[in-house]
């Protein structure tokens, strides 16, 4: 756990150093929303969830014409067999409470997308996770494995949207798997059996380790709900 806490402390220090270095604005939402296609809750994971959320938020804005409170992409944890009391799943914390890594979960981004657009979001995933390989290979462990979650898993008709353009083997997710780095695999979970557990407010709309996404993006944190996890509001409270 200390290794992961050090990762978080490093990220906090870098975010302080990067703050003010970039004032990037968010793109303007598209003008023609998708029609009446039913939304489906899905999730994608490939390494640290911060840069993954940023990419999918931009896609929601530019392809689904969403903005502010209508954005659905949230950092979360998924793919594990266990939860803490009351279904709680949390980031590594000094209290050891509902630790996502100890319970077999991976870092993911959950979102609601129209079924008709799932293939486009799957395409974005393969761009972010070519051959199932994450960009931040310095992070190791099952927490950073490559995963996808859809209702019904690989048995779902929706799985065809994942297979189109796939650059890695899609393997049935059974929960609590080890790291996928070097395996050429992406685990696909039935999200009704392995649901997403939304991460702490602090982890929402966060800058990546080495890249600042700008104050407009960071300000979206106001639309995120709080959790009951230790450290929900910020890094200092993790050590309380």
C-alpha positions in Angstrom: 0.0 0.0 0.0 2.9 2.4 0.7 3.9 2.2 -2.9 0.5 3.4 -4.0 0.3 6.1 -1.4 3.7 7.4 -2.6 2.2 7.4 -6.2 -0.7 9.6 -4.9 1.6 12.0 -3.0 3.8 12.3 -6.1 0.7 13.1 -8.2 -0.4 15.7 -5.7 3.0 17.5 -5.8 3.1 17.4 -9.6 -0.4 18.8 -9.8 0.7 21.7 -7.6 3.7 22.4 -9.8 1.6 22.1 -13.0 -1.2 24.3 -11.7 -1.3 27.6 -13.6 0.9 26.2 -16.4 -2.1 25.6 -18.6 -5.4 27.3 -18.9 -6.9 25.1 -21.5 -10.6 25.5 -22.1 -13.0 22.7 -22.8 -14.2 22.2 -26.4 -17.6 23.4 -27.3 -20.3 20.8 -27.2 -21.5 19.5 -30.6 -24.8 20.8 -31.8 -26.7 17.7 -32.9 -27.3 15.2 -30.0 -27.7 11.5 -30.7 -31.3 10.5 -31.3 -33.4 8.3 -29.1 -31.0 5.3 -28.8 -31.2 3.8 -25.3 -28.3 4.5 -23.0 -26.2 1.7 -21.6 -23.9 1.9 -18.6 -20.4 0.7 -19.5 -16.9 1.0 -18.1 -13.3 1.0 -19.4 -10.0 0.7 -17.6 -6.4 0.8 -18.8 -3.9 2.0 -16.2 -4.5 5.1 -14.1 -8.0 6.4 -14.4 -7.3 10.1 -14.5 -6.2 10.4 -18.2 -8.9 7.9 -19.2 -11.6 10.0 -17.7 -10.3 13.1 -19.4 -10.4 11.4 -22.8 -14.0 10.1 -22.4 -15.2 13.4 -21.0 -14.0 15.1 -24.2 -15.7 12.5 -26.2 -19.0 13.0 -24.4 -18.7 16.7 -25.1 -17.8 16.5 -28.8 -19.8 13.5 -29.9 -22.8 13.3 -27.5 -23.2 17.1 -27.1 -23.1 16.9 -23.3 -21.8 19.5 -21.0 -21.4 20.2 -17.3 -24.0 18.3 -15.2 -25.0 16.0 -18.1 -21.5 14.5 -18.3 -21.5 10.9 -17.0 -17.9 9.8 -17.1 -16.6 9.1 -13.6 -13.5 7.5 -12.2 -14.4 4.3 -10.4 -13.3 0.8 -9.3 -14.5 -2.4 -10.8 -13.8 -6.1 -11.6 -13.4 -7.2 -8.0 -15.3 -9.8 -6.1 -15.5 -8.0 -2.8 -16.7 -4.8 -1.3 -16.4 -3.2 2.1 -19.3 -2.5 4.5 -22.3 -1.2 2.7 -20.8 -1.9 -0.7 -18.0 0.6 -0.1 -14.9 0.5 -2.4 -12.2 3.1 -1.8 -8.7 4.1 -2.8 -5.7 3.0 -0.8 -5.9 4.8 2.6 -4.1 4.8 5.9 -7.2 3.3 7.6 -7.1 0.3 5.3 -10.8 0.8 4.8 -12.4 -1.0 1.8 -9.1 -0.8 -0.1 -9.9 -1.4 -3.8 -6.6 -3.2 -4.5 -7.0 -5.6 -1.6 -10.5 -6.4 -2.8 -9.4 -7.2 -6.4 -10.7 -4.1 -8.2 -9.1 -2.2 -11.1 -9.2 1.5 -11.8 -11.9 2.2 -14.4 -14.1 5.0 -15.9 -17.8 4.4 -15.9 -20.2 6.2 -18.1 -23.6 6.1 -19.8 -23.6 6.0 -23.6 -26.2 5.5 -26.3 -26.1 1.9 -27.5 -25.7 3.2 -31.1 -22.5 5.0 -30.0 -20.9 2.2 -28.0 -18.7 1.2 -30.9 -17.3 4.8 -31.1 -16.5 4.7 -27.4 -14.9 1.2 -27.8 -12.8 2.7 -30.6 -11.6 5.4 -28.2 -10.7 2.7 -25.7 -8.5 0.9 -28.3 -6.8 4.2 -29.1 -6.0 4.7 -25.4 -5.2 1.1 -24.8 -3.6 -0.3 -28.0 -3.1 -4.1 -27.7 -4.3 -3.8 -24.2 -1.2 -1.9 -23.1 -1.6 1.2 -20.9 0.5 4.3 -21.3 1.6 4.4 -17.7 3.5 1.1 -17.6 5.4 2.2 -14.5 2.3 1.4 -12.5 2.0 -2.3 -12.0 -0.5 -4.7 -10.3 -4.0 -5.8 -10.8 -5.3 -2.4 -10.0 -4.1 -1.2 -13.4 -5.2 -4.2 -15.5 -7.0 -3.5 -18.8 -10.7 -4.1 -18.4 -14.1 -3.4 -20.0 -17.5 -3.8 -18.4 -20.9 -4.2 -20.3 -24.2 -5.7 -19.2 -23.9 -9.4 -20.0 -20.2 -9.4 -20.7 -18.9 -11.3 -23.7 -22.3 -13.1 -24.0 -24.0 -9.8 -24.7 -25.0 -8.6 -28.2 -23.2 -5.4 -27.2 -19.9 -7.3 -27.3 -19.8 -7.0 -31.1 -19.1 -3.3 -30.6 -16.0 -4.3 -28.6 -14.7 -6.8 -31.1 -14.8 -4.4 -34.0 -11.4 -2.9 -34.1 -10.1 -4.9 -31.1 -6.3 -5.0 -30.9 -6.1 -7.4 -28.0 -7.7 -10.7 -26.9 -11.0 -10.2 -25.1 -11.1 -12.6 -22.2 -14.0 -13.3 -19.9 -13.6 -11.5 -16.6 -14.1 -13.6 -13.5 -13.0 -11.1 -10.9 -9.8 -10.3 -9.0 -7.5 -11.0 -11.9 -3.8 -10.0 -11.9 -2.1 -7.4 -14.1 -2.6 -7.8 -17.8 0.6 -6.1 -18.7 2.4 -8.2 -21.3 -0.5 -10.6 -21.7 -2.1 -9.1 -24.8 -5.5 -9.5 -23.0 -8.3 -7.2 -21.9 -10.8 -8.7 -19.4 -14.5 -8.1 -20.2 -16.9 -8.2 -17.3 -20.6 -8.6 -17.0 -21.2 -5.3 -15.3 -24.4 -6.6 -13.7 -22.2 -9.0 -11.7 -19.2 -6.8 -11.4 -20.6 -3.2 -11.2 -18.7 0.0 -11.1 -18.1 1.7 -7.7 -17.6 5.4 -8.2 -14.4 6.7 -6.8 -13.8 9.5 -4.3 -14.7 13.1 -5.3 -11.0 14.0 -5.2 -10.3 11.6 -8.0 -12.9 13.1 -10.3 -11.7 15.4 -13.2 -8.2 15.2 -11.9 -5.0 16.2 -13.8 -2.9 13.3 -14.9 0.5 12.6 -13.4 2.4 14.6 -16.0 -0.3 16.7 -17.8 -2.5 19.5 -16.6 -6.0 19.6 -18.2 -6.8 23.1 -17.2 -9.0 24.8 -14.6 -12.2 24.5 -16.7 -11.8 20.7 -16.6 -10.8 20.6 -13.0 -13.8 22.8 -12.0 -16.1 20.0 -13.2 -15.4 18.3 -9.9 -18.3 20.3 -8.5 -20.7 18.0 -10.3 -19.3 14.9 -8.7 -21.0 13.4 -5.6 -19.1 12.7 -2.4 -18.5 9.2 -1.1 -18.1 7.8 2.3 -14.4 6.9 1.7 -11.5 8.2 3.7 -9.8 10.9 1.7 -12.9 11.8 -0.3 -12.4 15.5 -0.3 -8.6 15.6 -0.9 -5.2 14.2 -0.2 -4.7 15.7 3.2 -7.7 13.8 4.6 -6.3 10.5 3.5 -3.8 10.6 6.4 -6.5 11.5 9.0 
